[in-house]
């Protein structure tokens, strides 16, 4: 069995696994199977969202795994319709109901939706949830430094996590530097660069896979970890699930980390959260 991922301590004290299971675009039926299988392999962090429409399946998978609730770390996210102080609490309750849980380890605002204009209130609602103990950690997803400045200024509370699109093609240097300065843990979504498979076919990545005796995907996941990032790769394939978790027995040499980072195509290659969101 693959090892359980080591953890990082978040600002508000929760211990979050460095690597977890992403569940988009699984439906409820697939999510139940994949979550139970992944936990059986050693995964302890499971990442879902209201928008994925699979929280019920994720909850059933958590239950079917037989692993104690306190040994699992469950993240979900809510949409812009809940961007208000009281509504954030309602979003939390609805997710808990669908998941069949009585607390969340991490709750995120899924997108800032600045044109909607209420993400500060959504953050104020999350701060209250943290204080109530209903959630153990709070954070954001797809927030830019300018968005983070506003919520920190309004509340004095720094997010535990900002989950952003991040891969060797989209390295997000500015965001990472901002997070590091404030103690925010960066979590990478789409860590292998999306569905196209471009990253895993890069000659450099193939060469490094050969060098380290690992798969191209394992090399890319290790790149994230060696940069001090946390990561939620997704797969519904048992063998790949196992491989994705089996990245804690090696490290990349610093020059190889830099070489992979040089594949970056710049900020424009990421989804623009000033323009996109739900």
VOBAVEX-22276 format. One record per residue (C-alpha): z, x negated, y negated; residue in one letter; residue number from 1. Coordinates in Angstrom, 1 decimal. Last residue first. Example, Ala and Ser with C-alpha at 12.3 -4.5 7.8 and 13.67 -1.06 7.14 Angstrom:
residues 2
(atom (7.1, -13.7, 1.1), S, 2);
(atom (7.8, -12.3, 4.5), A, 1);
end
This chain:
residues 278
(atom (-10.6, 19.5, -30.5), X, 278);
(atom (-11.9, 16.3, -32.2), X, 277);
(atom (-14.9, 14.6, -33.8), X, 276);
(atom (-15.6, 13.6, -37.4), X, 275);
(atom (-12.6, 11.6, -38.5), X, 274);
(atom (-12.0, 10.7, -34.9), X, 273);
(atom (-15.3, 8.8, -34.7), X, 272);
(atom (-16.1, 8.2, -31.0), X, 271);
(atom (-16.2, 4.5, -30.5), X, 270);
(atom (-19.4, 2.3, -30.6), X, 269);
(atom (-19.2, 2.2, -34.4), X, 268);
(atom (-16.0, 0.1, -34.1), X, 267);
(atom (-17.9, -2.9, -32.9), X, 266);
(atom (-20.2, -3.8, -30.0), X, 265);
(atom (-17.6, -5.9, -28.2), X, 264);
(atom (-19.0, -8.2, -25.4), X, 263);
(atom (-17.0, -11.0, -27.0), X, 262);
(atom (-13.8, -9.6, -25.6), X, 261);
(atom (-15.0, -10.5, -22.1), X, 260);
(atom (-15.4, -14.1, -23.2), X, 259);
(atom (-12.0, -14.1, -24.9), X, 258);
(atom (-10.3, -12.9, -21.7), X, 257);
(atom (-12.3, -15.5, -19.7), X, 256);
(atom (-11.1, -18.3, -22.1), X, 255);
(atom (-7.5, -17.1, -21.6), X, 254);
(atom (-7.7, -17.4, -17.8), X, 253);
(atom (-7.5, -14.0, -16.2), X, 252);
(atom (-4.4, -13.0, -14.3), X, 251);
(atom (-3.8, -12.2, -10.6), X, 250);
(atom (-1.5, -10.2, -8.3), X, 249);
(atom (-1.0, -7.2, -10.6), X, 248);
(atom (-4.5, -5.7, -10.4), X, 247);
(atom (-4.3, -3.6, -7.2), X, 246);
(atom (-3.9, -0.3, -9.0), X, 245);
(atom (-7.6, 0.1, -9.7), X, 244);
(atom (-8.4, -1.0, -6.1), X, 243);
(atom (-6.4, 1.8, -4.5), X, 242);
(atom (-7.9, 4.5, -6.8), X, 241);
(atom (-11.3, 3.0, -6.0), X, 240);
(atom (-10.7, 3.4, -2.2), X, 239);
(atom (-9.4, 6.9, -2.7), X, 238);
(atom (-12.3, 8.1, -4.8), X, 237);
(atom (-11.3, 10.6, -7.5), X, 236);
(atom (-11.3, 8.0, -10.2), X, 235);
(atom (-9.8, 7.6, -13.7), X, 234);
(atom (-8.5, 4.6, -15.5), X, 233);
(atom (-5.3, 5.0, -17.6), X, 232);
(atom (-4.5, 1.7, -19.3), X, 231);
(atom (-1.7, -0.2, -21.1), X, 230);
(atom (-2.6, -3.0, -23.4), X, 229);
(atom (-1.0, -6.5, -23.7), X, 228);
(atom (-4.4, -8.3, -23.9), X, 227);
(atom (-3.8, -9.6, -20.3), X, 226);
(atom (-3.4, -5.9, -19.2), X, 225);
(atom (-6.7, -4.9, -20.7), X, 224);
(atom (-8.6, -7.9, -19.2), X, 223);
(atom (-6.9, -7.0, -15.8), X, 222);
(atom (-8.6, -3.6, -16.0), X, 221);
(atom (-12.0, -5.3, -16.6), X, 220);
(atom (-11.5, -7.8, -13.7), X, 219);
(atom (-10.5, -4.9, -11.4), X, 218);
(atom (-13.6, -3.0, -12.4), X, 217);
(atom (-15.9, -6.0, -11.6), X, 216);
(atom (-14.2, -6.2, -8.1), X, 215);
(atom (-12.0, -9.1, -7.3), X, 214);
(atom (-12.4, -12.6, -5.7), X, 213);
(atom (-11.4, -14.2, -9.0), X, 212);
(atom (-14.7, -16.2, -9.5), X, 211);
(atom (-16.9, -13.6, -8.0), X, 210);
(atom (-15.5, -10.9, -10.2), X, 209);
(atom (-15.8, -13.3, -13.1), X, 208);
(atom (-19.6, -13.7, -12.5), X, 207);
(atom (-20.0, -9.9, -12.2), X, 206);
(atom (-18.1, -9.5, -15.5), X, 205);
(atom (-20.3, -12.1, -17.2), X, 204);
(atom (-23.5, -10.6, -15.8), X, 203);
(atom (-22.5, -7.1, -17.3), X, 202);
(atom (-22.9, -4.5, -14.5), X, 201);
(atom (-19.2, -3.4, -14.6), X, 200);
(atom (-19.5, -3.0, -18.4), X, 199);
(atom (-22.7, -0.9, -18.2), X, 198);
(atom (-21.3, 1.6, -15.7), X, 197);
(atom (-22.7, 4.5, -17.7), X, 196);
(atom (-19.7, 6.8, -17.1), X, 195);
(atom (-17.4, 5.4, -19.7), X, 194);
(atom (-16.6, 1.9, -20.9), X, 193);
(atom (-14.3, 0.6, -18.1), X, 192);
(atom (-11.2, 1.5, -20.2), X, 191);
(atom (-12.4, 5.1, -20.9), X, 190);
(atom (-8.9, 5.5, -22.4), X, 189);
(atom (-6.8, 2.5, -23.4), X, 188);
(atom (-3.2, 2.8, -24.2), X, 187);
(atom (-1.8, 0.8, -27.2), X, 186);
(atom (2.0, 0.7, -27.4), X, 185);
(atom (3.2, 1.1, -31.0), X, 184);
(atom (5.6, -1.7, -32.1), X, 183);
(atom (4.5, -1.5, -35.8), X, 182);
(atom (2.7, -4.9, -36.1), X, 181);
(atom (1.3, -4.5, -32.6), X, 180);
(atom (-0.2, -1.0, -33.4), X, 179);
(atom (-1.9, -2.3, -36.5), X, 178);
(atom (-3.4, -5.3, -34.7), X, 177);
(atom (-4.6, -3.1, -31.9), X, 176);
(atom (-6.2, -0.7, -34.4), X, 175);
(atom (-8.1, -3.5, -36.2), X, 174);
(atom (-9.3, -5.1, -32.9), X, 173);
(atom (-10.7, -1.9, -31.4), X, 172);
(atom (-12.3, -3.6, -28.4), X, 171);
(atom (-15.2, -1.3, -27.9), X, 170);
(atom (-17.7, -2.9, -25.4), X, 169);
(atom (-14.8, -4.6, -23.5), X, 168);
(atom (-13.1, -1.2, -23.4), X, 167);
(atom (-11.0, 1.0, -25.7), X, 166);
(atom (-11.0, 4.6, -26.6), X, 165);
(atom (-7.6, 5.2, -28.0), X, 164);
(atom (-4.1, 6.3, -26.8), X, 163);
(atom (-1.5, 5.7, -29.5), X, 162);
(atom (1.9, 5.3, -28.0), X, 161);
(atom (5.6, 5.4, -29.0), X, 160);
(atom (4.7, 6.9, -32.3), X, 159);
(atom (6.6, 5.6, -35.4), X, 158);
(atom (9.1, 8.0, -37.1), X, 157);
(atom (9.7, 7.7, -40.8), X, 156);
(atom (8.6, 11.3, -41.1), X, 155);
(atom (5.9, 11.6, -43.8), X, 154);
(atom (5.2, 7.9, -44.1), X, 153);
(atom (4.9, 7.5, -40.4), X, 152);
(atom (2.5, 10.5, -40.2), X, 151);
(atom (0.3, 9.3, -43.0), X, 150);
(atom (0.1, 5.7, -42.0), X, 149);
(atom (-0.9, 6.8, -38.5), X, 148);
(atom (-3.9, 8.7, -39.8), X, 147);
(atom (-5.0, 5.7, -41.9), X, 146);
(atom (-4.5, 3.4, -38.8), X, 145);
(atom (-6.9, 5.6, -36.8), X, 144);
(atom (-5.5, 8.2, -34.4), X, 143);
(atom (-7.5, 8.8, -31.2), X, 142);
(atom (-4.4, 9.9, -29.3), X, 141);
(atom (-0.9, 10.2, -30.7), X, 140);
(atom (2.6, 9.7, -29.5), X, 139);
(atom (5.9, 11.1, -28.4), X, 138);
(atom (8.4, 9.9, -25.8), X, 137);
(atom (11.1, 11.5, -23.7), X, 136);
(atom (10.0, 15.1, -24.3), X, 135);
(atom (12.3, 18.2, -24.2), X, 134);
(atom (15.1, 15.9, -25.3), X, 133);
(atom (15.7, 18.0, -28.5), X, 132);
(atom (15.2, 15.0, -30.8), X, 131);
(atom (11.8, 14.2, -29.1), X, 130);
(atom (10.7, 17.8, -29.6), X, 129);
(atom (11.7, 17.7, -33.2), X, 128);
(atom (9.6, 14.5, -33.7), X, 127);
(atom (6.7, 16.3, -32.0), X, 126);
(atom (6.9, 19.2, -34.5), X, 125);
(atom (6.8, 16.7, -37.4), X, 124);
(atom (3.7, 15.2, -35.7), X, 123);
(atom (2.0, 18.5, -35.6), X, 122);
(atom (2.9, 19.0, -39.3), X, 121);
(atom (1.2, 15.7, -40.1), X, 120);
(atom (-1.8, 16.7, -38.0), X, 119);
(atom (-2.4, 19.7, -40.2), X, 118);
(atom (-5.7, 19.0, -42.1), X, 117);
(atom (-8.4, 20.8, -40.1), X, 116);
(atom (-10.8, 18.2, -41.5), X, 115);
(atom (-8.3, 15.5, -40.4), X, 114);
(atom (-8.8, 16.6, -36.7), X, 113);
(atom (-6.1, 14.1, -35.6), X, 112);
(atom (-7.1, 14.3, -31.9), X, 111);
(atom (-5.0, 14.8, -28.7), X, 110);
(atom (-1.5, 15.0, -30.3), X, 109);
(atom (0.4, 13.3, -27.5), X, 108);
(atom (3.4, 14.3, -25.3), X, 107);
(atom (5.0, 11.7, -23.2), X, 106);
(atom (7.6, 11.9, -20.4), X, 105);
(atom (7.5, 15.7, -20.4), X, 104);
(atom (10.4, 18.0, -19.5), X, 103);
(atom (11.1, 21.0, -17.3), X, 102);
(atom (8.0, 20.8, -15.1), X, 101);
(atom (5.7, 23.3, -13.4), X, 100);
(atom (2.7, 21.7, -14.9), X, 99);
(atom (1.3, 25.0, -16.3), X, 98);
(atom (4.8, 25.9, -17.7), X, 97);
(atom (5.4, 22.5, -19.1), X, 96);
(atom (2.0, 22.7, -20.8), X, 95);
(atom (2.8, 26.1, -22.3), X, 94);
(atom (6.3, 24.9, -23.4), X, 93);
(atom (4.8, 21.8, -25.2), X, 92);
(atom (2.1, 23.9, -26.9), X, 91);
(atom (4.9, 26.2, -28.1), X, 90);
(atom (6.9, 23.3, -29.5), X, 89);
(atom (3.7, 22.0, -31.3), X, 88);
(atom (3.3, 25.6, -32.7), X, 87);
(atom (6.7, 25.4, -34.5), X, 86);
(atom (5.8, 22.3, -36.6), X, 85);
(atom (2.1, 23.1, -36.9), X, 84);
(atom (-1.1, 21.6, -35.3), X, 83);
(atom (-1.1, 23.9, -32.2), X, 82);
(atom (-4.8, 25.0, -32.7), X, 81);
(atom (-5.7, 21.3, -32.9), X, 80);
(atom (-5.3, 20.6, -29.2), X, 79);
(atom (-2.4, 19.4, -27.1), X, 78);
(atom (-1.8, 16.3, -25.0), X, 77);
(atom (-0.2, 15.5, -21.6), X, 76);
(atom (1.7, 12.6, -20.1), X, 75);
(atom (3.8, 12.5, -16.9), X, 74);
(atom (5.8, 9.5, -15.8), X, 73);
(atom (7.2, 9.8, -12.3), X, 72);
(atom (10.3, 8.4, -10.7), X, 71);
(atom (12.6, 11.0, -12.4), X, 70);
(atom (10.5, 13.7, -10.8), X, 69);
(atom (11.3, 12.5, -7.2), X, 68);
(atom (8.2, 11.7, -5.1), X, 67);
(atom (7.2, 14.4, -2.6), X, 66);
(atom (3.5, 14.0, -3.6), X, 65);
(atom (2.9, 17.7, -3.2), X, 64);
(atom (5.0, 18.4, -6.4), X, 63);
(atom (3.0, 16.0, -8.5), X, 62);
(atom (-0.2, 17.4, -7.0), X, 61);
(atom (0.8, 20.9, -7.9), X, 60);
(atom (1.5, 19.9, -11.4), X, 59);
(atom (-1.8, 18.1, -11.7), X, 58);
(atom (-3.6, 21.2, -10.5), X, 57);
(atom (-1.8, 23.4, -13.0), X, 56);
(atom (-2.6, 20.8, -15.8), X, 55);
(atom (-6.3, 20.9, -15.0), X, 54);
(atom (-7.9, 22.5, -18.0), X, 53);
(atom (-8.8, 19.0, -19.4), X, 52);
(atom (-8.2, 20.3, -22.9), X, 51);
(atom (-4.5, 20.9, -22.3), X, 50);
(atom (-4.3, 17.2, -21.4), X, 49);
(atom (-3.6, 15.0, -18.3), X, 48);
(atom (-2.3, 11.5, -17.7), X, 47);
(atom (-0.3, 10.6, -14.5), X, 46);
(atom (2.0, 7.6, -14.4), X, 45);
(atom (3.7, 6.7, -11.1), X, 44);
(atom (0.7, 5.4, -9.0), X, 43);
(atom (1.9, 3.8, -5.7), X, 42);
(atom (-0.8, 4.9, -3.2), X, 41);
(atom (1.0, 8.1, -2.4), X, 40);
(atom (1.1, 8.9, -6.1), X, 39);
(atom (-2.7, 8.5, -6.1), X, 38);
(atom (-3.2, 10.8, -3.1), X, 37);
(atom (-1.0, 13.6, -4.7), X, 36);
(atom (-2.8, 13.2, -8.0), X, 35);
(atom (-6.2, 13.2, -6.4), X, 34);
(atom (-5.6, 16.3, -4.3), X, 33);
(atom (-4.1, 18.5, -7.0), X, 32);
(atom (-6.6, 17.2, -9.6), X, 31);
(atom (-9.5, 18.1, -7.3), X, 30);
(atom (-8.4, 21.7, -7.0), X, 29);
(atom (-7.4, 22.0, -10.7), X, 28);
(atom (-10.6, 20.6, -12.0), X, 27);
(atom (-11.1, 16.8, -12.5), X, 26);
(atom (-12.8, 15.7, -15.7), X, 25);
(atom (-10.4, 14.0, -16.8), X, 24);
(atom (-7.5, 13.0, -14.7), X, 23);
(atom (-6.5, 9.5, -15.8), X, 22);
(atom (-4.1, 7.8, -13.4), X, 21);
(atom (-1.7, 5.1, -14.6), X, 20);
(atom (-1.4, 1.5, -15.5), X, 19);
(atom (1.3, -0.2, -17.6), X, 18);
(atom (4.0, 2.2, -16.3), X, 17);
(atom (6.1, 3.7, -19.1), X, 16);
(atom (9.8, 3.0, -19.6), X, 15);
(atom (11.3, 5.4, -22.2), X, 14);
(atom (13.5, 3.9, -24.9), X, 13);
(atom (12.2, 5.4, -28.2), X, 12);
(atom (10.0, 2.4, -29.0), X, 11);
(atom (8.5, 2.2, -25.5), X, 10);
(atom (9.7, -0.1, -22.8), X, 9);
(atom (6.7, -1.4, -20.7), X, 8);
(atom (6.6, -0.8, -16.9), X, 7);
(atom (5.3, -2.7, -13.8), X, 6);
(atom (2.7, -0.9, -11.8), X, 5);
(atom (3.7, 0.3, -8.3), X, 4);
(atom (2.2, -2.1, -5.6), X, 3);
(atom (-0.8, -1.2, -3.5), X, 2);
(atom (0.0, 0.0, 0.0), X, 1);
end
